[in-house]
């Protein structure tokens, strides 16, 4: 009889423990981590385990008991099946609400494509059109190159007071709708560092800095219509800067009209940053970016070069002795290249005749 009573008492105690545990479990599910608090952006990575998610939820102050979160996921057959993505969660949400949100309330990223050859103002406009930060806020950050120099070693040759013109790599990006200008700029800089790393061990122009290469690449990007011609156009410009070629071409002048377009800025009448036809007065504009008047490279890049332009700037056609190029009458973006002034004038006359 005593054994029966002891057994019954044991069963009762176990039932009580289960009941209490269940009560505490349900209470924890219904309780929020905090009575108030700001929303938190939470990212679930592809393939991330429920345990990892639970641990990070606790670290972010969104839940109190990671083990209960894992048990709830297992009970609902969601263990290791929570959707990857970006979510906005609040510490005032219950664990059950968070679990539901991680299945159905994913915040879609904003996609923005930055084509090659855009200047900072055009990149800023693209970012704003995508629905991210406004253009002026973006420009305020992107024009302060010194704020990023210590964090990115490839900016070591960036002159004092320079902007990040040329260093925001053109590509397609995805950002959280809440991304601020600093985050956007740093993401583009990181892509630049990644892409520049593919060419930095094979730079064939002696004595140049990263800033020189990016500056030249930006000019090539604006001058070349065909990727296949970029190494030749690169050779033309580097050749023009060689002292031995000074007598044959303007005493060390680069002579790139794209840099003059950059100096002129926005054309209100044509509604463009890049004028196709330049007047004699515009060609004589006083600016360190007027490479028809100021020798050497301009102070900095004039646009965002892509990888092929960067590669061409770093690896010009070494066999090329060209100093001139003129658009071809085929009108397919190709050019005729010339070594001498006489050849150049002949190609120029051909181009004028087919207009």
N, C-alpha and C positions, 0 to 999 in steps of 0.2 A: 504493500500500500504506500509505504514511504517512497518507494522508487517511482511509483506512478505520480505521486504528488510532486516529487522532484523534477520528473520529466515534464509535467504540466507547467511547473514554475519556469523551467528552462525555456519551454516553448513560448510562454507568455513574455519572458524577458527578451527573447529574440524578436518576437513580434513587435514589442515596444521599441526595441532598437531600430528595427526596420521602419517602423512608423515614424519615429523621431528623425531618422536619417532622411526618409522620404519628405518629411515636413521641411527639414532644413534644405534639402535639395530643391524642392519646389519654391521655397522662400528665396533661395539664391537665384533661381531662374527668373523670379518675378522682381528681383531687386536690381536697381541700377548701380553702377560703380560709384556714382556721385550724384548729389542732388542738383548740381548745376555744373556748368563747364562749357568751354568753346568746342565746336565741332572739330574733329580731327580727320585729316586725310590719311587713309590707310590703304596700302597697296598689297594685294595678294599676288605673289610671284607665280608664274607658271610652274606647276609641279610641286608647289610648296606643301609640306605636310601639315595636317591639322594641329599637331603638337607645336610646330614652329609658329603657326598662326596664333594659337592660343597664348604662347609665351609672349609674342610681340603685342598682342591685344592687352595683356596685363601690363607690359612695360609702358604702353601708351596711356595707361589709366582708363581703359575701356571695359575691362572685366576684372574681377577679384580672384577668381578661382580657375586657373587654366585647366585643371583636371576635370572639373565639372563641364567645362566647354567641350572637352574631348569626349566625355561620356554622352553629352547631349548630341554631338555630331554622330557618334556611333549609334545611338538609339534611333536617330532619324535617318540612318543609312547614308550619311554624308561624309563619313570619315575619308579624308584625302580626296574629296570630290568637290570641295568649295571652289567656286569659279575664280580664276585669276582675273585681276583687273584693279581699277582704282575706285575706292569707295569713300564716302564722307560719313563718318560715324560720330556719335556723341556719347560722352560718359553718362548721360542721362538715359540712355537706352538700356533696356534689360538684355540679359544674355540671349534670351529667345529672340528678341527683336534684332539683335546683331546677327544672329544666325540667319534669320530671314533676309536681312539686308544683304548679306554676303552671297545670297542666291539670286537676288532679283534687282538690286539697286545699284548696279555698277554705273559709275560715271564715265561717259565716253570721252576719250581724249580728243583734243582739237588738232587737226592735221594742217600743217602749213608747209608749202613748197617754196623754197627760195632758189630761183634760177641763177645760173652763173652770170656774172657781169653786172650785177646790181650794185649801186652805191648804197651807203648806209641809210639815206633817206628813203630809198625804194624798199629796202629790207624792212624798215620800220613800218612803212605803209602796208606791206604784205602781212606783217604780224598783226596789225590793227584790223585789216580786212578779214583775217581769219577768226576774229572775235576774241583775241587775247588782249594784252595790254594796249593802251593807246600809243600812237606813234611817238609823241613827244616824250613820254615817260621812258620809252625804249631808247630813244636817242640820247637822253640825259645820261643813261647808264653806258651806252655804247661809245659815247664820245670821251669817256674818262678812262683812257687806256692804262694810266698809272695805277688805277685801282685793282687791276688784274695782273700786273707785271710780276709780282712776287709769287703768284700762284701758278703761273704758266712759264716754264723756262724758255719756251720759244718766243716769248715776248721780251727777252733780255736786250735785243737790239732795237726795241721800239723807242724812238726819240722821246725826250721829255715833252709832255704836252700833247702827244699824238693821240688820235682816236684809234678805235679798233677797225677802221676802214681796211678791208681786205682780209681780215682775220676771222670773220664770221663765215664759216664754210657753207657754201650753197648746197642744199640737200633737202630732202623731205623729212620733216620732224613731226613728232606727236607730243603734245604737251597737255598737262591737266588744264582745264579751263581756268583754274585759279593761279596758274603759273605767273610769277612776277617777272619784271624785266631782267633782274639779275640772274634768275634761273634760266631764262631763255638764252641770254647772252653766253652764260657759262656752258650751256649745252652745245651751242654752236662753236665755241672756242675748243671744247673738248673734241669735237669732230674734226676741227682743223688740226689739232695736235696729232690725232690718230692718222689723218690722211697725209700730213706732211712727213710723218715718220716713215712712209713708204718710199720717199725720195731722198731723205736727208743724207743717206750714206753714199749716194751716187751723184753728188753735185759736181759738175764738170767745169764750172766757171770759177777760176781761182780768186780767193780773197773776198768773196761776197758774204754778207750777213743774211740771216733769215729775212730781215726787213728788205734787203735788196732783192732777194728772190721773189718775195711776195709782191713787191712793187712792180718788178718786171712782169711777173705773171699776170697782174691785173691789166697791164697795158696790152699784153698779148691777147688776153681774153676779149678785150674791147676791139682790137684791130683785126683779129682773125675770124673769118666766117666759117672756115673749115678746120676741123681738128687736125687733119692730116698735114696742114700747112703750118701748124703752130711751131714745130722745131725750126723751120726755115725762117719764119718771121722773128722768132727768138734770136736766131743767128744774125739777122739783119741788124737788130737793135743792139745786141752786144758788140757786133763788129763796128758799129758807128761810134761806140765809146772807146775803142782801142786807139791809143795815141798815134799809131802809124797810119790810121785811116782818117785822121783829122783833116789833112789837106783835101781829101777826096769828098768828104761830107761834113761841111759846116763846123769844123774845128771842135769836135767832141759833142755836138748837139745830137740829141736823140731824135728830134723831129717827128714826134708822134702826135697826130691831131687829137687822139682820144684824150690826151692829158689837157689839151686846151678846152675841149668840151667839158671836162671836169672843172676846170678853172672858171668857166663861164657860169656854171650852175644852172638853175632852173630857168627855162625859157617860157615865160608866161604866154607869149603869143602862140607858140607851137605846142604848149602844154606837155613839155618833155624835158628831161634832164640831159638828153643826148641829141644835140642838133646834128643833122646830117650834112647840111651845107654851112660852111663858115665863111663870113665875109673877110675882106682884107683887114678891116679894123679889129675884128674878133681874133684873127690870127696874130695880131700884134698886142693882144691884151697883156698888161703887166701883171705877171704872176709867176711865182717859183714853179708853178705847174705848166707854164708855157715852155715846152721843150724845144720850140723853134728859136727861143731866145736865151733860155737858161741852160747851160751845159750840164751834162750828166743826167742821172736819174732825178725825177721829181722828189719832193720831200717824203712821199709815201704812196701807198696804193691808191688807185682811183676807183676801184670796184672790187667785188668779191670774186677771185679766180677759182675755177674748178680744178680738179686734180690734174687734168690733161694740160691745162695752162701752167700749173705749178711745175709739172714734170718738164714741159718744154722750156720754161725759164731756167730750170736747173740743169737741163740736158739739151742745149741747143744743137742743131745740126753742125757738128764740128768740121765737116768737110765743106761747108758752105762759106764762100767768100762774098756773098751778096751784101750790097749796101742799100739797095733800093727794091721796092716792089710797087706794082701798079695793078689795079683791078683789071681782070680779063674781060673781053667783050662777050664771053660766053654767059656772063651774068649769073653764074652759079656759085658765086662767092670765092672763086679761085683768083689767083694773082699771077702775074708775070714777074719774075725776079731778075735783077740786073746787078752786075758787078761795077760797071762804069756808068758815068753820067750820060755818055752817048747812048748806051743801051736803054737807059731809063727814059731818055727823051723820045726815043723811037717808040717804046711801049706806051708812053704817055700820049703821043700823037695818035696811035692806033685806038687808044681808049676814047680820046676826044672825038675821033672820026665816027665812032659807032654810037655816039650819044643821040 
